[in-house]
Amino acid sequence: MLDIKQIREQTEYVRERLSLRGGGDEKKLEEVMAHDEARRKGLAEVEQFKALRNRVSKEIGALMGQKKVQEAEEKKKETRDIGDKIAALDKLVAEAEEKRDEILIRLPNLPHSSVAIGKSAEDNPEIRVFSQKQAYTFKPRTHIELCESLKLIDFNRATKISGSGFLLYTHWGAKLERALIQFLLDLHTEQHQYVEVSPPFIVNRESMTGVGQFPKFLDQAYAVQEGLDGSTVGKLYLVPTAEAPVANIHRDEILPEAQMPIRYCAYSPCFRAEAGAAGLGTRGMIRVHQFDKVELIKIVTPETGYEELEKMVLNAEKVLQLLDLHYRVINLCTGDMGFASAKTYDIEVWAPGQNQYLEVSSCSNCEDFQARRMNLKFKNSQGENKYPHILNGSGTALARLFVALVETHQQPDGSIKIPPILQPYLKADSIRAN
């Protein structure tokens, strides 16, 4: 959530940064300011009436001491009238605050000054590239062809079980998916100093709101109903990513500065309804309703937020380097950024069978945007309570990593060569047709 104090004191700056996103959110600032002013005016009037009531109460005490009962009773009536006015003002203040916050909760984060200005993905600057695209002496097969010929995924039976947009990994496909997850967790915990956690895969509405999933992306969530009790719908949701539970671990806490930086790493399946998404009715692994991911979360001091973001991107890149996959890093422009992010790097891996880049990691610094929403603070060395920066990143996401791996390392005979780093996990150096 944006800082209301910053909106009051730097209104034009906030308006300008919001306008760069291209969503028209800057137009909502006037309404925010109007409700905020009504709230502040009401609070000031409440304080005045409370001071008046205190003064009258003292007068009542003095009158009672002087046995002036009739005058004291009149003053008591005056205090009751003042109390009614205070109650009415309290209600107006609460309503103004609710209306203000209802708009604030829907406003996206402000783009950092280093973010490129642009309208769409076409305006995203490329930061760096790793290795070259693989050269083949044959036409590369798609992952669908490879998965079917090697019996890695049964697309038809997955549809029979759950509908379109779901996957049924089988035999070596299931083993490869498990091997990738284990490899990612070991890499980040053993080499990159993340602490592994295993979170719940169902979270409450407060957790989804805390990371900025709600109310913006409510239409993309899978709500959970407890048994036959329809009244429970809207209280719990399947996680869209492990960011939702892990970033909320310290919600409503005040952390000692010495505890930071906090680095968490977690595996979870991810569930996304993605209402209106194109292509979900087609076979394949590019856009699915359920996929696996290893998520990286950092909670850091504001002074180190962007240094830690650069390190997080390098952590995610290491995955692709060790798997010998060609990729590029891009910086999302102002018009292509995520709702909660102040700055985002996407890592896109090359999939030769698709003849395109696929996003497998998105690393963002949300600054204090999420911390404000989840009331997470830290106490600095001066004893002041401050909001930390919260960072999230995919380290990395499957099934697109799976796609890039099998398509990149396919062989002329239809087999898949397994990168050396992954062989101890899979206990095989290749996957071949039975």
C-alpha positions as CSV (number, residue, x, y, z in Angstrom):
1,M,0.0,0.0,0.0
2,L,1.2,3.5,-0.8
3,D,2.2,5.8,2.1
4,I,-0.6,8.3,2.7
5,K,1.9,10.7,4.2
6,Q,3.9,10.7,1.0
7,I,0.7,11.2,-1.0
8,R,-0.1,14.3,1.1
9,E,3.4,15.8,1.0
10,Q,4.4,14.7,-2.5
11,T,1.2,14.6,-4.4
12,E,2.5,15.6,-7.8
13,Y,5.4,13.2,-7.5
14,V,3.1,10.3,-6.7
15,R,0.7,11.4,-9.5
16,E,3.6,11.4,-12.0
17,R,5.0,8.0,-11.0
18,L,1.5,6.4,-11.1
19,S,0.9,7.9,-14.5
20,L,4.0,6.1,-15.9
21,R,2.3,2.8,-15.4
22,G,-0.4,3.8,-18.0
23,G,-3.3,2.4,-16.0
24,G,-4.9,5.7,-15.1
25,D,-4.5,5.2,-11.4
26,E,-3.2,8.7,-10.9
27,K,-6.8,9.9,-11.5
28,K,-7.9,8.3,-8.2
29,L,-5.6,10.5,-6.1
30,E,-8.0,13.4,-5.8
31,E,-10.6,11.1,-4.3
32,V,-8.0,9.6,-1.9
33,M,-7.1,13.1,-0.8
34,A,-10.7,14.2,-0.4
35,H,-11.5,11.2,1.9
36,D,-8.2,11.7,3.8
37,E,-9.0,15.4,4.3
38,A,-12.5,14.6,5.6
39,R,-10.9,12.1,8.0
40,R,-8.3,14.5,9.3
41,K,-10.9,17.3,9.7
42,G,-13.2,15.0,11.6
43,L,-10.4,13.9,13.9
44,A,-9.5,17.5,14.6
45,E,-13.2,18.2,15.5
46,V,-13.3,15.1,17.7
47,E,-10.3,16.3,19.6
48,Q,-11.9,19.8,20.1
49,F,-15.2,18.2,21.4
50,K,-13.2,15.9,23.7
51,A,-11.3,18.9,25.1
52,L,-14.7,20.7,25.6
53,R,-16.2,17.6,27.3
54,N,-13.3,17.4,29.7
55,R,-13.6,21.1,30.6
56,V,-17.4,20.7,31.1
57,S,-16.8,17.6,33.3
58,K,-14.5,19.6,35.5
59,E,-17.1,22.3,35.8
60,I,-19.7,19.6,36.8
61,G,-17.4,18.5,39.6
62,A,-16.9,22.0,40.8
63,L,-20.7,22.7,40.7
64,M,-21.4,19.5,42.6
65,G,-18.9,20.5,45.2
66,Q,-20.8,23.8,45.6
67,K,-24.1,21.9,45.9
68,K,-25.4,23.5,42.7
69,V,-27.2,20.4,41.6
70,Q,-29.5,22.0,39.0
71,E,-26.6,23.7,37.2
72,A,-24.6,20.5,37.3
73,E,-27.5,18.5,35.7
74,E,-27.7,21.0,32.9
75,K,-23.9,20.6,32.3
76,K,-24.4,16.8,32.3
77,K,-26.9,17.2,29.5
78,E,-24.4,19.3,27.7
79,T,-21.7,16.5,28.0
80,R,-24.2,14.0,26.7
81,D,-24.9,16.2,23.7
82,I,-21.1,16.5,23.1
83,G,-20.8,12.8,23.4
84,D,-23.4,12.3,20.7
85,K,-21.5,14.7,18.4
86,I,-18.3,12.8,19.1
87,A,-19.9,9.5,18.3
88,A,-21.3,10.9,15.0
89,L,-17.9,12.4,14.1
90,D,-16.2,9.1,15.0
91,K,-18.6,7.3,12.5
92,L,-17.8,9.9,9.8
93,V,-14.1,9.5,10.4
94,A,-14.3,5.7,10.2
95,E,-16.3,5.9,7.0
96,A,-13.9,8.4,5.4
97,E,-10.9,6.2,6.4
98,E,-12.6,3.1,5.0
99,K,-13.4,4.9,1.7
100,R,-9.8,6.2,1.5
101,D,-8.3,2.8,2.2
102,E,-10.6,1.1,-0.2
103,I,-9.0,3.1,-3.0
104,L,-5.5,2.9,-1.6
105,I,-5.6,-0.9,-1.4
106,R,-6.2,-0.9,-5.2
107,L,-3.4,1.5,-6.2
108,P,-0.3,-0.1,-7.5
109,N,3.3,0.6,-6.3
110,L,5.3,3.5,-7.6
111,P,8.0,2.5,-10.2
112,H,11.5,3.1,-9.0
113,S,13.4,5.9,-10.7
114,S,15.7,3.4,-12.4
115,V,12.9,1.6,-14.2
116,A,12.6,2.2,-17.9
117,I,9.6,4.2,-19.1
118,G,7.4,2.3,-21.5
119,K,3.9,1.0,-22.3
120,S,4.3,-2.7,-22.9
121,A,6.7,-5.7,-23.0
122,E,8.1,-4.4,-26.3
123,D,9.6,-1.5,-24.3
124,N,11.5,-3.7,-21.8
125,P,15.3,-3.2,-22.1
126,E,17.5,-6.2,-22.3
127,I,20.1,-6.2,-19.5
128,R,22.3,-9.2,-20.4
129,V,22.3,-12.5,-22.2
130,F,23.9,-15.9,-21.2
131,S,25.5,-18.2,-23.9
132,Q,24.2,-18.7,-27.4
133,K,21.1,-20.4,-28.8
134,Q,21.7,-24.0,-29.4
135,A,22.5,-25.0,-32.9
136,Y,20.9,-28.3,-34.2
137,T,21.5,-30.5,-37.2
138,F,17.8,-31.4,-37.1
139,K,14.5,-29.5,-36.6
140,P,14.0,-29.3,-32.8
141,R,10.9,-31.1,-31.6
142,T,8.4,-29.3,-29.3
143,H,8.1,-30.3,-25.7
144,I,4.7,-31.8,-26.5
145,E,6.3,-34.2,-29.1
146,L,9.1,-35.1,-26.7
147,C,6.9,-35.6,-23.7
148,E,4.6,-37.9,-25.7
149,S,7.3,-39.9,-27.4
150,L,9.2,-40.4,-24.1
151,K,6.0,-40.8,-22.1
152,L,7.0,-37.9,-19.7
153,I,3.5,-36.4,-19.5
154,D,0.1,-37.7,-20.3
155,F,-1.8,-34.7,-21.5
156,N,-5.0,-36.5,-22.4
157,R,-5.5,-38.2,-19.0
158,A,-4.7,-35.0,-17.2
159,T,-7.5,-33.4,-19.0
160,K,-9.8,-36.3,-18.2
161,I,-8.9,-36.0,-14.5
162,S,-9.0,-32.2,-14.0
163,G,-9.8,-30.5,-17.3
164,S,-7.6,-28.4,-19.5
165,G,-4.6,-26.6,-18.1
166,F,-3.4,-29.4,-15.8
167,L,-0.6,-31.9,-16.2
168,L,0.0,-35.6,-15.4
169,Y,3.7,-36.3,-15.1
170,T,4.6,-39.9,-15.6
171,H,7.6,-42.1,-15.1
172,W,10.8,-40.2,-16.1
173,G,8.7,-37.0,-16.4
174,A,7.7,-37.2,-12.8
175,K,11.2,-38.1,-11.8
176,L,12.6,-35.1,-13.7
177,E,10.2,-32.7,-12.1
178,R,11.1,-34.0,-8.7
179,A,14.8,-33.9,-9.5
180,L,14.5,-30.2,-10.6
181,I,12.7,-29.2,-7.4
182,Q,15.3,-30.9,-5.2
183,F,18.1,-29.4,-7.2
184,L,16.7,-25.9,-6.9
185,L,16.1,-26.2,-3.1
186,D,19.6,-27.5,-2.5
187,L,21.2,-24.8,-4.7
188,H,19.5,-21.9,-2.9
189,T,19.9,-23.2,0.6
190,E,23.5,-24.6,0.3
191,Q,25.1,-22.0,-2.0
192,H,22.9,-18.8,-1.7
193,Q,22.2,-18.8,2.1
194,Y,18.4,-19.1,2.0
195,V,16.6,-20.8,4.8
196,E,14.2,-23.5,3.5
197,V,10.6,-23.4,4.8
198,S,7.7,-25.6,3.8
199,P,4.5,-23.4,3.9
200,P,0.8,-24.3,3.8
201,F,-0.6,-24.5,0.3
202,I,-3.8,-22.8,1.5
203,V,-3.8,-19.2,2.8
204,N,-6.3,-16.8,4.2
205,R,-7.6,-13.6,2.6
206,E,-5.4,-11.4,4.8
207,S,-2.3,-13.2,3.4
208,M,-3.4,-12.7,-0.2
209,T,-4.1,-9.0,0.5
210,G,-0.8,-8.6,2.2
211,V,1.3,-9.5,-0.9
212,G,-1.0,-7.5,-3.2
213,Q,-2.8,-10.5,-4.8
214,F,-6.1,-9.2,-3.5
215,P,-8.2,-7.4,-4.4
216,K,-6.5,-6.9,-7.8
217,F,-6.3,-10.5,-8.8
218,L,-9.3,-12.0,-7.0
219,D,-10.6,-13.2,-10.4
220,Q,-7.5,-15.4,-10.8
221,A,-7.7,-17.2,-7.5
222,Y,-9.0,-20.6,-6.6
223,A,-11.3,-20.2,-3.5
224,V,-11.6,-23.2,-1.1
225,Q,-14.9,-24.4,0.4
226,E,-14.8,-26.4,3.6
227,G,-16.9,-29.5,3.0
228,L,-20.5,-28.5,2.3
229,D,-20.4,-25.2,4.1
230,G,-20.8,-22.6,1.4
231,S,-20.3,-19.8,3.9
232,T,-16.6,-20.6,4.1
233,V,-16.0,-19.7,0.4
234,G,-13.8,-16.6,0.3
235,K,-12.0,-17.2,3.5
236,L,-9.2,-19.6,2.2
237,Y,-7.5,-19.8,-1.2
238,L,-5.0,-22.1,-2.9
239,V,-1.7,-20.4,-3.2
240,P,-0.9,-18.7,-6.5
241,T,2.8,-18.8,-5.5
242,A,4.7,-19.5,-2.2
243,E,5.2,-15.8,-2.0
244,A,1.7,-15.5,-0.4
245,P,2.4,-17.7,2.7
246,V,6.2,-17.0,3.0
247,A,6.2,-13.2,2.7
248,N,3.5,-13.2,5.4
249,I,5.4,-15.3,7.9
250,H,6.3,-12.1,9.9
251,R,3.0,-10.3,9.3
252,D,2.0,-8.0,12.2
253,E,5.5,-8.3,13.8
254,I,8.2,-5.9,14.7
255,L,11.6,-7.5,13.9
256,P,14.9,-6.5,15.4
257,E,17.2,-5.0,12.7
258,A,19.9,-7.5,13.6
259,Q,17.7,-10.3,12.3
260,M,17.9,-8.9,8.8
261,P,18.4,-9.8,6.0
262,I,15.9,-12.6,6.2
263,R,16.1,-15.0,3.3
264,Y,13.5,-17.7,2.8
265,C,13.3,-20.4,0.1
266,A,10.2,-22.5,-0.4
267,Y,8.7,-25.1,-2.8
268,S,5.0,-25.1,-3.6
269,P,2.6,-26.0,-6.3
270,C,1.0,-22.8,-7.7
271,F,-2.7,-22.6,-8.6
272,R,-3.9,-19.8,-11.0
273,A,-7.3,-19.7,-12.6
274,E,-6.1,-16.9,-14.9
275,A,-9.6,-15.9,-16.0
276,G,-9.8,-15.1,-19.7
277,A,-6.2,-16.4,-20.4
278,A,-5.7,-17.3,-24.1
279,G,-4.5,-20.7,-25.0
280,L,-5.4,-22.6,-21.9
281,G,-7.6,-24.9,-24.0
282,T,-4.6,-26.1,-26.0
283,R,-2.2,-28.9,-25.1
284,G,1.2,-28.1,-23.7
285,M,2.9,-26.7,-20.6
286,I,3.3,-23.0,-21.4
287,R,0.1,-21.8,-19.7
288,V,-1.3,-24.1,-17.0
289,H,-3.6,-23.8,-14.0
290,Q,-1.2,-25.7,-11.7
291,F,2.6,-25.7,-11.8
292,D,5.5,-26.1,-9.4
293,K,7.9,-23.4,-8.3
294,V,10.7,-22.7,-5.9
295,E,10.2,-19.2,-4.5
296,L,12.8,-16.8,-3.0
297,I,11.8,-14.2,-0.4
298,K,13.9,-11.5,1.2
299,I,13.0,-9.1,4.1
300,V,15.7,-6.4,4.2
301,T,16.4,-2.9,5.4
302,P,15.5,-0.2,2.8
303,E,19.2,0.8,2.5
304,T,20.1,-2.6,1.1
305,G,16.9,-3.4,-0.9
306,Y,18.3,-2.9,-4.4
307,E,21.6,-4.5,-3.7
308,E,19.7,-7.5,-2.5
309,L,17.5,-7.5,-5.6
310,E,20.6,-7.7,-7.8
311,K,21.9,-10.7,-5.8
312,M,18.5,-12.4,-6.0
313,V,18.6,-12.1,-9.8
314,L,22.0,-13.7,-9.9
315,N,20.7,-16.5,-7.6
316,A,18.0,-17.3,-10.1
317,E,20.4,-17.0,-13.1
318,K,22.7,-19.5,-11.5
319,V,20.0,-22.2,-12.0
320,L,19.9,-21.7,-15.8
321,Q,23.7,-21.5,-16.0
322,L,24.1,-24.8,-14.3
323,L,21.5,-26.4,-16.5
324,D,23.3,-25.0,-19.6
325,L,20.3,-23.0,-20.9
326,H,20.4,-19.9,-23.0
327,Y,18.6,-17.0,-21.4
328,R,18.3,-13.2,-21.2
329,V,17.5,-10.8,-18.4
330,I,15.2,-7.9,-19.0
331,N,14.1,-5.0,-16.9
332,L,10.3,-4.6,-16.9
333,C,9.3,-1.1,-18.0
334,T,6.8,1.1,-16.1
335,G,3.8,-0.2,-18.2
336,D,4.7,-3.9,-17.9
337,M,5.4,-4.1,-14.1
338,G,3.5,-6.1,-11.6
339,F,1.0,-4.5,-9.3
340,A,3.1,-4.7,-6.1
341,S,6.6,-4.1,-7.6
342,A,8.8,-1.0,-7.6
343,K,11.3,-2.7,-9.9
344,T,11.3,-6.1,-11.6
345,Y,13.8,-8.2,-13.6
346,D,12.4,-11.0,-15.7
347,I,14.6,-13.9,-16.7
348,E,13.5,-15.5,-20.0
349,V,14.9,-18.9,-21.1
350,W,15.1,-19.9,-24.7
351,A,12.9,-22.9,-25.8
352,P,14.1,-24.0,-29.3
353,G,11.0,-26.1,-29.9
354,Q,8.8,-23.1,-29.3
355,N,11.3,-20.8,-31.1
356,Q,10.7,-18.2,-28.3
357,Y,11.8,-17.1,-24.9
358,L,9.8,-18.2,-21.9
359,E,9.7,-16.3,-18.6
360,V,10.9,-18.6,-15.8
361,S,11.8,-16.1,-13.1
362,S,10.5,-12.7,-12.1
363,C,12.5,-11.0,-9.3
364,S,11.0,-7.9,-7.7
365,N,11.7,-5.4,-5.0
366,C,8.3,-4.3,-3.6
367,E,10.0,-1.8,-1.3
368,D,7.7,-1.2,1.7
369,F,4.5,-1.6,-0.3
370,Q,3.7,-5.1,1.0
371,A,5.1,-4.5,4.5
372,R,2.6,-1.7,4.9
373,R,-0.3,-4.0,3.8
374,M,0.8,-6.7,6.2
375,N,1.9,-4.3,9.1
376,L,5.4,-5.7,9.2
377,K,8.0,-3.4,10.7
378,F,11.5,-3.6,12.1
379,K,13.1,-1.6,14.9
380,N,16.3,0.1,13.8
381,S,19.4,1.0,15.8
382,Q,17.8,4.3,16.9
383,G,14.8,2.5,18.3
384,E,12.5,3.6,15.5
385,N,9.9,1.3,13.9
386,K,10.4,1.3,10.2
387,Y,8.9,-0.7,7.2
388,P,11.4,-3.1,5.6
389,H,11.7,-3.8,1.9
390,I,10.2,-7.2,0.8
391,L,11.6,-8.9,-2.3
392,N,10.3,-11.9,-4.1
393,G,11.7,-14.0,-6.9
394,S,11.2,-17.3,-8.8
395,G,14.1,-19.5,-8.3
396,T,12.8,-20.8,-10.7
397,A,9.3,-21.7,-12.0
398,L,8.4,-25.0,-13.6
399,A,6.8,-26.1,-16.0
400,R,8.5,-23.7,-18.3
401,L,11.9,-24.7,-17.0
402,F,11.0,-28.3,-17.8
403,V,10.0,-27.2,-21.3
404,A,13.3,-25.3,-21.9
405,L,15.3,-28.2,-20.5
406,V,13.8,-31.0,-22.6
407,E,13.7,-28.9,-25.8
408,T,17.3,-27.6,-25.4
409,H,18.9,-30.9,-24.6
410,Q,17.1,-33.1,-27.0
411,Q,19.2,-35.3,-29.2
412,P,18.8,-36.4,-32.9
413,D,17.6,-39.9,-31.8
414,G,14.8,-38.3,-29.7
415,S,16.4,-38.8,-26.3
416,I,17.1,-36.0,-23.8
417,K,20.6,-35.4,-22.5
418,I,20.6,-34.6,-18.7
419,P,23.0,-31.8,-17.6
420,P,25.8,-33.1,-15.3
421,I,24.5,-31.0,-12.3
422,L,21.1,-32.8,-12.5
423,Q,22.4,-36.4,-13.0
424,P,22.9,-37.2,-9.3
425,Y,19.3,-36.2,-8.6
426,L,17.8,-38.1,-11.6
427,K,20.3,-41.0,-11.3
428,A,20.6,-41.0,-15.1
429,D,22.5,-39.2,-17.8
430,S,19.8,-39.3,-20.4
431,I,16.1,-40.1,-20.9
432,R,15.3,-42.5,-23.7
433,A,12.2,-44.1,-25.1
434,N,11.5,-47.5,-23.5
